[in-house]
Amino acid sequence: MAEFAVANRAIPAYLQTPLQVGSLTLHSRVLQSPLAGISDRSFRQLVRRSAPQSLIFAEMAHAGLQLEGRDRWQFLPSEQPIGAQLFGHQPEVLAAAAQQAEAAGAVCIDLNMGCPVNKVTRKRGGSALLQEPELAIAIVQAVAAVVRIPVTVKTRLGWEQVTILDFARQLEDAGAQLLTLHARSRSQGYSGQADWRWIARVKSLLSIPVIANGDINSPADAIACLQQTSADGVMCGRGSLGNPGLVGAIDRYLQTGALTPELTLRDRLQLAREHLLLLWEDKGVAGLLQARKHLSWYLADQPDHQDLRQQLLRSENLSQSLDLLDAAIATENLLA
Ligand SMILES: Cc1cc2nc3c(=O)[nH]c(=O)nc-3n(C[C@H](O)[C@H](O)[C@H](O)COP(=O)(O)O)c2cc1C
């Protein structure tokens, strides 16, 4: 397959081929990241609409709480391919939770070794495992020993210093079948620029697929990152907030070279309305509260609609929010 050039960017031919992750074949090289408090079924449904083949992750789950049955996984056939992400620090607990996720229909188990939040790291989970590589390895081995689906790891460059080169090799040797690298250290949190140069270095060291993550917010970012790193694919995170079509737009670009038009204000309002209704149907009043942040994201960067944004944030019930959105949509229709 020949390379083809779009907008002065050559799209490497390997990006149009399936990605093999152990026994799992992915027909898209663009993934949606797990986002705690965000990537619930409603969000995933909107992402899936334009990205039918992308791997999407459910919200990160605490392995211990999952085993206690506080949450029940239920991955519907329409959600496939969907992965489960777990965090924790006890290999046997993570292994048992992984078996549950496999039984619930997850296509892979992703182990979180990157979350910087104190609540998680205090309990030796998430990015704290960067400081305990032996424990991290024991976790990968324990999980890989009990599930048939691939075990993947999502991590960062290091805790403070960059330690990923050794760590990545160890994870691969332990049985990880894909590594997603968020190119920031734990101490950077979400600030500063992701340093994709480390992704290129890790990619050159490993045989398993490496997925690039951090600051990939457009097709142009994706192709720049892939050209710089030769990574096997990309994962989007915050760029999908208020723009759940981002993964699909990048996938379409990498597969065909076609660029998807930017969302209009009308598109944003329609998406906000749909998202609100999905959350309401799925979670009732709790969903309405969660909808606030999404509504706010849909209207971010819309200087003329900050009043509407504020009104939506203050809205007390579904019909009030729908009235506000419907009135704004009607105005946009008149202007169209
Ligand atoms: C609100 C929020 C929640 C997140 N939750 C998770 C999570 O549960 N698991 C995970 O691996 N990463 C999580 N992340 C990190 C993202 O998946 C991603 O690695 C990071 O935001 C960098 O990518 P980006 O620059 O595309 O956003 C979260 C990030 C944010 C902002």
The ligand as a Gaussian input file, in Angstrom:
#p B3LYP/6-31G(d) Opt

LIG

0 1
 C      -10.957000      14.356000      34.012000
 C       -9.959000      13.332000      33.591000
 C      -10.134000      12.004000      33.957000
 C       -9.194000      11.050000      33.588000
 N       -9.406000       9.755000      33.939000
 C       -8.517000       8.811000      33.548000
 C       -8.718000       7.453000      33.870000
 O       -9.674000       7.083000      34.543000
 N       -7.808000       6.559000      33.427000
 C       -6.724000       6.922000      32.683000
 O       -5.928000       6.080000      32.287000
 N       -6.498000       8.209000      32.381000
 C       -7.373000       9.146000      32.781000
 N       -7.157000      10.441000      32.446000
 C       -5.987000      10.796000      31.619000
 C       -6.349000      10.760000      30.134000
 O       -6.826000       9.491000      29.747000
 C       -5.139000      11.106000      29.263000
 O       -4.126000      10.168000      29.492000
 C       -4.602000      12.490000      29.553000
 O       -5.654000      13.430000      29.704000
 C       -3.644000      12.964000      28.451000
 O       -4.265000      12.947000      27.210000
 P       -4.914000      14.263000      26.553000
 O       -3.831000      15.299000      26.497000
 O       -5.412000      13.812000      25.210000
 O       -6.021000      14.685000      27.476000
 C       -8.056000      11.436000      32.838000
 C       -7.892000      12.770000      32.480000
 C       -8.817000      13.708000      32.840000
 C       -8.594000      15.140000      32.432000

